[in-house]
Amino acid sequence: MKIFIDSADIKEIREANQLGVIDGVTTNPSLVAKTGRKFEEVLADICAEIDGPISAEVVSTEAKEMIAEGRRLSALHPNIVVKCPMTFDGLKATRALSEEGIRVNVTLIFQPSQALLAAKAGAAYVSPFVGRLDDVSEDGMGLISTLVEIFGNYDYDTEILVASVRSPTHFVESARMGADVATCPFSVIQTLLRHPLTDIGLAKFLADWKSVPK
Ligand code: E4P
């Protein structure tokens, strides 16, 4: 399973990238707003740091404008993947952009029919939001399981990109189910590599080492 970092903060992206496990980046308008920086500058920094798909979201709501915005974003760097929302116009834009060879990530997916339509419209990625489903007492990982089953029945090139990942459980379950990508905030990536017994074990090894004659 590929690991993307869900962030627009170049400092944490650089820090995470030192682990050598980051395959790509997803951003969204809220994450970009948090940086207080211009979108193009944020994207330029990310593209210089990560050699993999970088999702950049359109903020227009009409297909015509989304297409123009998507073309502009895509022209910034070959690794840019245009993110379109799962709306009527978003699907129209997805079809048009994908026919031009521009990769599209269809975002804000909350039910299987939305993912299936996005795949049919030519999406390179679909982004089901598991954490936000859990937040409203729905089964986020159940959606991933259903999508893996449905996509397994057909030949779409579309990848399932698990989004709104909030915990190591979301991450591990995504891998067990065979999702293609999980995009995780830096805080979650940090929890993936930790276990209390690792820390206790290391502290004991280092303490015992002190008694070894030097
Ligand atoms: C995905 O591309 C989104 O940026 C993201 O995963 C949303 O996560 P949130 O629900 O934690 O905001």
Boltz pocket constraint, residues with backbone or C-beta under 6 A from the ligand:
constraints:
  - pocket:
      binder: B
      contacts: [[A, 6], [A, 26], [A, 27], [A, 28], [A, 107], [A, 127], [A, 129], [A, 131], [A, 132], [A, 162], [A, 163], [A, 164], [A, 165], [A, 183]]
      max_distance: 6.0
